[in-house]
């Protein structure tokens, strides 16, 4: 879990940097600049954006340092940063004089008095009594300017005002020789920068540091997407103060992540014996809620240090008459060094649900040392036996052999047939007019005057082609990113990545979709075609989610954010692509002149009709991917984490090759029947793959899942329709692009009068 973070560093002893973090250093202030730059490098390496201002009278700033003036400068910079950092966390790093100024924010390396000619005092102790944010003190025991005892006194004041969980002090041994400015040289400094307001900025812990247990959602086991807030059931929380959580990414908000603080007191490496943390006063309404949840096999999800944990609410007896609630959460947490690498939950304490009783909820925590590396801690959630099963490998091999066979067959047939066609057309060129009139002319050459005629409904056709090219670009880039980065380790990261890539590739849509005279209207249609389909489906399902009070209900603010992306990012970038397409492509340069009057289309056999070709065209592409569809469906609709993106990339390449080959063959047969309506035929014959995928989704729903209820059913078939349609548009665009190149090639190589 990562977040953009901003650190504003306050210091009075350097001219090392302005707001622009300039590297110039004046010779007489070089020693002071060294530690400023050192601290900035440490923080930057941890993923922070560092802003280091000079106060008035220090470094390159003019004026005289006064308490009021320096505080005013600090507040101005702070407001400037907050106004530009949005929801990102802002951490105040105060060094030396700077800790007196940070008063109401965060204090580090306390220095309570200005050492200067004005002798102005900052009432640090008074400020500490008013502070409510988490505070971290870092101090070297051999500091020659500020004694360690002064810092200890400040720490005790802060602890009395808040508590030991939100105030921490990390002393550095005096033998290390860090003095007043050298803490940045300590290799363990990054490990000491830790919890801020309940959010784990780093995955490192120190002994007895608080570990937050987040409660996420609860819902029926068989309906993965039907989830509700954990405390929508009458569970009780621990006594610890609530810590707020907000959605870190757009994908997290869209996926219904609802983290709520459990209230349990868990500390790093601090074992807890079975302890009661709350009691439930079980009246009839609460009992009925639990009974309903148990009957529908409800289970819940929790997070510790971003590691998911699942537990079941309860169970019924064999007769289904009595229902029991699991009341004891037995946590076993594995650690490697100062990092959490494993979490396991065992539910015990089965208690029968009887109205008008009190049920005690308890927990225990056991810590164990683990050899699992931090980078490999998500491996336990993967299922190699499922995704790397021999059937999966066999399906890839089978599809690959299909590609080789199909490409070879298409190449052989077309090359041989086209060679005969070229020979026949060349022979006809040598005939005189009478012999040519008496001859039996037929074939694709006869439609050379109409083959490059614009398709019917050109605006919609161009929009579909542009959208399909964009979807292909998004699919290719997202799969590459997923192969390089383990996106499954961060909540909502896959969806957030897809949204970002889709918005960024909008110029592709405009570039390839620009083929219409009314290009402005076509640009709007192309830009909003896919977003309107996805958002329309999502908002329709959202009404059902709101009715069910499900966590999948999209917040209004998230809706506004998605609409803003469409209007202020996708549309302008689509315009850029459209303008580039119009300027770079120029006027159409077809190998053949288009006749003014369309040629009549002769009658042909039923199996050469475009409708039949379209229906049959999607069978082979679907056959090359349907095994992979099973694994993708299982990872999304069941409890599997898809991670074999190398397989997905191979399947995408195979799908594109098979689609192009099939559409070329279909187009050749159509043109050979002297039917020049190949544009829509090539697109739809490839896009018909989506129909077979959607039909397969019905089979998967009824025979591979146990989903039930209006919400889950509408969610499943709604988003499967979106997925299938997007896949069809992508296949149609790929098929059309390949067929277009083929048609241009064959008509370029034939002599036309």
C-alpha positions, 0 to 999 in steps of 0.5 A: 500500500503506497501513498503520495506523501509530502514532507515539509522540512523546517531548519534554520541552519542551511541555504541548501535549498529553496522550494525548488530544492536547489543544489547550490551551496554557499561556501561558508554554509556548506557544512550545514547544507550537508545534513539538509541534503542528507535528510532530504535524500533519506526521505526521498528514498522512502517515497516522500516529496520533500520541500525544504524552505529557508526562513527569513534571515537564514540561508538565502532569505532576507530579513530578521528572524522573529518568532512571529515572522518565522511562524508566519512563514511556516504557516504560509508554506504549509498552506501552500503545500496543503493546497496542492497536495490534495488528500496526500498526507503531509508530514512536518519534519522539524530539526533544531529551531524547526521543532519549535515552529512545527508546534501543532504538527509533528516534532522531531529532534526537539530544540526549544530555544532559538540560539541567536541574537534575538533570543526569542523563545518558542513555548514548545511545552505549551504547544505540546500540550495542545497537539493532537497529532502523532509525534515522533522524537528522534534525538542523539544522546551526544547532541552538544546543543540540546541535552537529551534530558530536555527531549525526555521532558518534552516526550513525557509532556506529550505522553501525558497529553496524548498517550504512549501509542501516538507519541514515540521517542527513538534515542540514538547512542552517543557513541555513534557521534551523530551530535546535532546534525548527523542523524541522517547517517544512521542506517536504521533511520528509515526503520524509525519513521513509522505510524502516522495517524493509524496509517502504516507509511512503512512496513517496518515496526519496532517492538511494541508498536501498534499494529492496526487490525482493519475490519473490511466487509462481510457477506455471503461466501457464494456471492463474492461481490455482495458485501456489506460493512463489517459492523452492519452485523451487530458485532461489537468493537474493541475499546481502543479509540477509532482510527479513520481510514479513507480510500487511497485509490479510485480502484479501492473505492470502486471495489467497495473496500470499507476498512473500519478499525477493530478496536483491538490492542495489538502490538508488534511482538507483544503476545496477548492471551485470550482477552475479552474485548467487548460484549454483545447484548443479544436481543431478538433483532441482533439474533435474527441478523446473526441467524440470517448471516449464518444461514447464508454462509456469511464470512468476513475479511480483515487486514493486518499490514495489508495482508488479508484474513478471512473468518466465518461468522458462525455455523448451524447444527446438523438439523439447522435449528440451532445456530452458533456464533464464533466468538474467539479470534485466535490470531497468529502473526509471523514476522521476519525481522521488523516486518510482518510476513504472515497472518493466520486466523483461527475461529473458536469459541462456538456460542449458541445464539439465545435471545436476551443474553450477553456474548463475550467476544475475545481474541488472542495474539501469538507471534512467531518468527518466520523465514518468509521474505517480505517480498514473498509474503503474498505467495501463500494466497496464490494457488499454483496447483490451480493456475499452473495445472497441466490443463492450463499448460495444455490449453496454451499449447493447444491454442499455440498449435492451433495458431501455427496450423491456422496461419499455415493453412491460411497462408497456403490457401490464400497464396495458392488461390491468389496466385491462381487469381493473379494468373487468371487476371493477367491472362484476361489482360492479354485477351482482346475485348471480344474474348474478354466479353465472351469470357466468364469473369468472376472473383474479387477483382470485379468489385475493385471499384467498390471495395474501398467505398466507405462503410455504412454508418461510418461515424459509428464504425470509426468510433468502434474501430478507435475504441477497439484499438484503445482497448487493445492498447490498454490490455497490452499495457496493463498485462505488461505492468502486471507481469512486472509489478505484483499488482495483486498485493495492493487493494484496487491497484489493478482497477486503478492501473486500468483506469489510468492507462485507459485515460492515458491511451485516449489519443489512440482512440482518436488517431485510429478512429478519425475517418469521418467527415463530421469528425467532431461529432465522431470524436465525442462518440468515440471518446464516450462510447466505452465510458458510457457503456461501463458507467451506465452499467455500473450506475444501474447496478449501483442503484441495486447496491444502494437498495441492498446497502452493500459496500459496492455502492459507489459513493457520489464523490467517486462518481464525480471523479470518474465523470471528471476523468471522462470530461477533463482527461479522456476527451481532451486526449482524444481530441489530440489523437484525432487532430494527429490522425487528421494531420498525419494520415492525409487524404485516403490513398486507395489502390483503386478508384471508387466508382460513382455508382455502387455495383449491384451485389449478385446473389450467392449461396446461403453460407456466403451471406455476411450474416452467416459469416459473422456467426461462424467467424467467432468460433475459432477465436473463442476456441483459442481462449475459452480455457483461459476464460475459465481461469479469469472468471474463477479469479474474479467471481471466486476466491482466487488471485490471478497472477499468471499474466505471462499466460494471459499475454500469450493468450492475447497474442494467440487471440489476435493472430487467430482473429486476423487469420479468420477475418482475412479468410472470411473477407476473401470468401465474401469478396470472391462472391463479389460482395464488397461489404467487407468492413462491417463483415470483418469487424462483426465476424471477429466481434462475434467472439464476444457472443460466445464468451457471453454464452459461456458466462451463462454456463459458468454461472449455472454450473460453476458457481452457487450465486443467488439473489438479485444483486449478485445476479445483476452484478454478474451478468451486467459486468459480464456483458461489459466485459464481453462487449469490450472484448468483442470491440477489441477483436473486431478492431484487430480483425478489421485492421488486419483485413484492411491491410490484406485488402489493400495488398491484394488490390495493389498487386493486380492491374486495374483498367 
